[in-house]
Amino acid sequence: MMLRNHLTLAWRVLWRRPFFTATSLFGISFTLVVLMVAVALLDHIFAPMAPEVRQDRTLGIFRARFVGEHSLWNSAAGYRMLDRYARNLPGVERLGIVSVPAEVHSYTSGRRIESFLRRADADYWRILDFDFLEGGPFTDQDVAGGSAVAVISAATRERFFGNASAMGRTITADGQSFRVIGVVSNVPATRPVASGDIFVPLTTAKTDAYRQELLGDFFGLLLARSSSEFPAIKAELESRLKSVEMPDREYDRFEAPAETYFESVAGQQFGTKEDVRGHPERLWAAMALVGCLFLLLPTVNLVNLNVSRIMERASEIGVRKSFGASSWTLVGQFVVENVCLTLVGGMIGFALSGAVLYAISAAEIIPYAQLRLNLRVFLYGFGLSVLFGLISGVYPAWRMSRLHPVAALRGAAR
Amino acid sequence: MIRHLLRIVWNRRRTNLLISIEIFLSFLVLATILILGLFLADNYRQPLGYSYRDIWSIRMSMNAPDAELTGAATLPFEYTPAGQRAKVATLLGLLRDLPGVESAAAAMNAPYGRSSWSSSFSIAGRNFDYGANEATDSFQETMQLTVTKGRWFDRRDAGMPGEVVVINERLARELFGSQDPVGRTVTPDPPRLQEFPRRPPMRIVGVIQDFRKGGEFEPAGNFVFFRNNVDETYTGPRMPRWLLVRARPGSGAAFEERMIARLQQGAPEWSFRAEPLTRARDTVLRSSAPPITAWTLIAVFLLVMVMLGLTGVLWQAVTQRTREIGVRRAKGATGAAIQRQVLGEVLILTTFAVLAGVAVVAQFPLIELLGPIGARVYVAGIALAVVCIYGLTAACAWAPSRLASSIVPAEALRYE
């Protein structure tokens, strides 16, 4: 009943000053658009998404490094490191090995086609669940025998063959020819382990130099039986790497942590020479800090508008106070009003975010990314608007509640 | 007059503090975006120092095991740096024989390429950071570098003791002021730690205008070219990673395909990625567009939001003070005087915010928050931000001040 009164009143008040309402709504909705686009982008990079359907029980080996007292040598893992130290870890069902994408050029009928090529083993296709439009992945035999076969993305098929079927046809990339045995749906370029245009068996590399490398350009994917095995896997890999022989006296240890992609990004940002782990909570804190800094100006703006709007209603507040309304009632009323306003702004912002994300996807700023508002992003946005409404409503409400009824009735609020 | 305004501002200090904070935050946003904008514009105006037309850059990957990892002693000759340099020399010969090629060179890194090499040396206790590259004798002709003093590397430099270098004008100025740097030798200080090798003296044979490897948006910096003519006169550990080819104007994809086929024949186990520099340049310029656009849009929206908000707040403040203004009018103040008062109050608030803002922004260079930006750009950016913020707040106060000046005393005194 109380809430209904508050809501009715809120509705009336909002219409009384259309300029204020419009300005507030503009600020709120725009602020939310920026935050939601940022959240949608992050979600797009880190959240599980096809073909990484088993991300909840997959760890990656994304970085490797030699550390010495005066030196640090950072890179991705080399094939020898993965093959020798990361196989048959306890609790791990499969190890997939895939190279970081390399840009390769192809020439066909007087055109140059640029693609990202990845070399992979057969388990890569079992850990990730690619959507095959044609054919299928290469097999253990293909990898063992170094067969010149390729799985290509739909975009690559279109670039080479138009819309015709690619099965059995030959593509040439980086001076090597491959027979196409499968076509998969496009994966956005932001996905670190699944993006790519052309996938070929890793044994088709031009030389077998990669087999001797501890540091190189490979990612390892460890499919665990369940995420509860993660700590044991990490510890076992760490202890195995203690026996790595140093290439040089300059270095005294080799590190290649098994981690989630989020942990690896945190490690790249906040890891130190002493501690390879990045402490993901620091990355969370950094993102929250950036978000709060950004929110500062819109919040102050909204607080200012709200203070103005409240002081205009000084006489109304004076009347209510003289009839015995407690400060808490008034604070509650005003915060409800403000949360209503931010929720309306939130809805507008939500619609606008959808449009902005659609525009970003359509402009292909991130290749093949289909940024959409999903339920999770919607919930983030909803939470953000409520939080925003509470923060920007509390200070003005507190000031209002402290007005002396007599002063308020005179309209002499400062 | 100002004292009086200050008192009025003080009397409404709580409301005014909030407004000042808002202006202060807007100033930070405005100053940041203007400093970065001026920085980009300033960089864009500077000469590149080379030509990017009719040039192909070709990235080579040797697909060889890393010498340092495997232990150089066990490597077959073609995997050693010397072997790879010999192969590069062969490839350069193949390219020069190809019809349509006017000039070909090899270097450690290429314009608009992702790889870069930066280093520093200290001379008589002064530290100099620089970008570096190692290139063949033909590099100047291929890239059409502008040599402003002395000459580019040539055969005369072979077998000279120490290192032979060509530096850019900026480094020449920093090292020698207005004196002629050509023919002089700089000797880097011995390293502070014993285990690092001592750097050989460097003899400067020429000065180039500049070599801004990253392209138009790259900040001005020092640059040093070392000689590596991929022959036996070179004794360093490095090998070139890029080939640069100047082709006859109008050469297209067919030429590129022929060129790559030729290279692939010469080194079947290597990988080559060719790209016209004009395209690499497009990619670099285009990739800098989305972040610039996004930050500018966010800043503009924040400022529009603040302007609307400020106008609303000031408007509200004027209506709330109708009676006070009515009293002033009744006592003989003109409309213009009232308008001056309202504007004056806002400008005082802005002044407080700007003072605090400048104090904060002046800390940015100390912690290098925005990167290596010169003092000139900083000062210009802050000055422009100050002018803009006064302009913006005055614009926001304009309509409310007009409203205040049009208040009629008789009605105002009855106003509830």
Chai-1 contact restraints between the chains, C-beta under 6 A:
chainA,res_idxA,chainB,res_idxB,connection_type,confidence,min_distance_angstrom,max_distance_angstrom,comment,restraint_id
A,F19,B,G312,contact,1.0,0.0,6.0,A-B,restraint_1
A,F20,B,G312,contact,1.0,0.0,6.0,A-B,restraint_2
A,T23,B,L308,contact,1.0,0.0,6.0,A-B,restraint_3
A,T23,B,G309,contact,1.0,0.0,6.0,A-B,restraint_4
A,T23,B,G312,contact,1.0,0.0,6.0,A-B,restraint_5
A,G27,B,M305,contact,1.0,0.0,6.0,A-B,restraint_6
A,F30,B,F301,contact,1.0,0.0,6.0,A-B,restraint_7
A,V34,B,I298,contact,1.0,0.0,6.0,A-B,restraint_8
A,E103,B,R273,contact,1.0,0.0,6.0,A-B,restraint_9
A,H105,B,R273,contact,1.0,0.0,6.0,A-B,restraint_10
A,Y107,B,E257,contact,1.0,0.0,6.0,A-B,restraint_11
A,G110,B,A253,contact,1.0,0.0,6.0,A-B,restraint_12
A,G110,B,A254,contact,1.0,0.0,6.0,A-B,restraint_13
A,R112,B,A253,contact,1.0,0.0,6.0,A-B,restraint_14
A,D174,B,S271,contact,1.0,0.0,6.0,A-B,restraint_15
A,G175,B,Q264,contact,1.0,0.0,6.0,A-B,restraint_16
A,K206,B,N63,contact,1.0,0.0,6.0,A-B,restraint_17
A,K206,B,E269,contact,1.0,0.0,6.0,A-B,restraint_18
A,T207,B,N63,contact,1.0,0.0,6.0,A-B,restraint_19
A,T207,B,E269,contact,1.0,0.0,6.0,A-B,restraint_20
A,A209,B,N63,contact,1.0,0.0,6.0,A-B,restraint_21
A,A209,B,A64,contact,1.0,0.0,6.0,A-B,restraint_22
A,A209,B,P65,contact,1.0,0.0,6.0,A-B,restraint_23
A,Q212,B,P65,contact,1.0,0.0,6.0,A-B,restraint_24
A,Q212,B,T70,contact,1.0,0.0,6.0,A-B,restraint_25
A,P247,B,L69,contact,1.0,0.0,6.0,A-B,restraint_26
A,L296,B,L25,contact,1.0,0.0,6.0,A-B,restraint_27
A,L297,B,L25,contact,1.0,0.0,6.0,A-B,restraint_28
A,L297,B,L302,contact,1.0,0.0,6.0,A-B,restraint_29
A,V300,B,I21,contact,1.0,0.0,6.0,A-B,restraint_30
A,V300,B,E22,contact,1.0,0.0,6.0,A-B,restraint_31
A,N301,B,E22,contact,1.0,0.0,6.0,A-B,restraint_32
A,N301,B,M305,contact,1.0,0.0,6.0,A-B,restraint_33
A,N301,B,V306,contact,1.0,0.0,6.0,A-B,restraint_34
A,N301,B,G309,contact,1.0,0.0,6.0,A-B,restraint_35
A,N304,B,L18,contact,1.0,0.0,6.0,A-B,restraint_36
A,N304,B,E22,contact,1.0,0.0,6.0,A-B,restraint_37
A,N304,B,G309,contact,1.0,0.0,6.0,A-B,restraint_38
A,N304,B,V313,contact,1.0,0.0,6.0,A-B,restraint_39
A,L305,B,G309,contact,1.0,0.0,6.0,A-B,restraint_40
A,L305,B,G312,contact,1.0,0.0,6.0,A-B,restraint_41
A,S308,B,V313,contact,1.0,0.0,6.0,A-B,restraint_42
A,S308,B,Q316,contact,1.0,0.0,6.0,A-B,restraint_43
A,I365,B,P290,contact,1.0,0.0,6.0,A-B,restraint_44
A,R414,B,R12,contact,1.0,0.0,6.0,A-B,restraint_45
